[in-house]
Amino acid sequence: DAGVTQSPTHLIKTRGQQVTLRCSPKSGHDTVSWYQQALGQGPQFIFQYYEEEERQRGNFPDRFSGHQFPNYSSELNVNALLLGDSALYLCASSYTGGEGYTFGSGTRLTVV
Amino acid sequence: QKEVEQNSGPLSVPEGAIASLNCTYSDRVSQSFFWYRQYSGKSPELIMSIYSNGDKEDGRFTAQLNKASQYVSLLIRDSQPSDSATYLCAVTGEYGNKLVFGAGTILRVKS
């Protein structure tokens, strides 16, 4: 049973560029959430997708956008990258009414 | 005031001892409470969840919840060097089920 898969695992981008990160949820899960984790900090909630719609959003600028596809997979897009966007980006999936979240292994984004 | 607060540590305990990790939260309507373990460079791994006041035990782990005091803790019995990691406390609120994390407590178990 595949868990949550994220791609790519590592990425280096230049300031001002755009990036797309991808996530496939655990089998049976219908909800995908994205988190940003800076070094030495806890994960910060970016947004959550359910039934292809953004259900909740954290305190992140509009440069951060996302999408959920009919197969429940999801993308996180970040435009106009800043140095401060360098972090581990985590995707977590769950199912409505379920217990807890399952995290993917993350994408390490470095902006130079 | 941060929504979820944890002592950053590091908390150092000898092998075989009990490690006690603490977390306080500010939102009184928080519904669900989780403890995640995160090894360096890895993603968080769910180790315990608790929803009602009292204790919940799972193997060497015991989670304790006191909603009146807005306090949740994790006890690790017979600590092993492999338990050395960052432990993240997370809560979900009344509206939606986003996880709000603390900054984590670094635990070091010395053999």
Interface residues (C-beta under 8 A of the other chain):
Chain A: S33 Y35 G40 Q41 G42 P43 Q44 F45 Q48 R55 Q56 G58 L88 L90 A92 S94 E99 G100 Y101 T102 F103 G104 S105 G106
Chain B: V4 S32 F34 Y36 K42 S43 P44 E45 L46 S49 L88 A90 G96 N97 K98 L99 V100 F101 G102 A103 G104
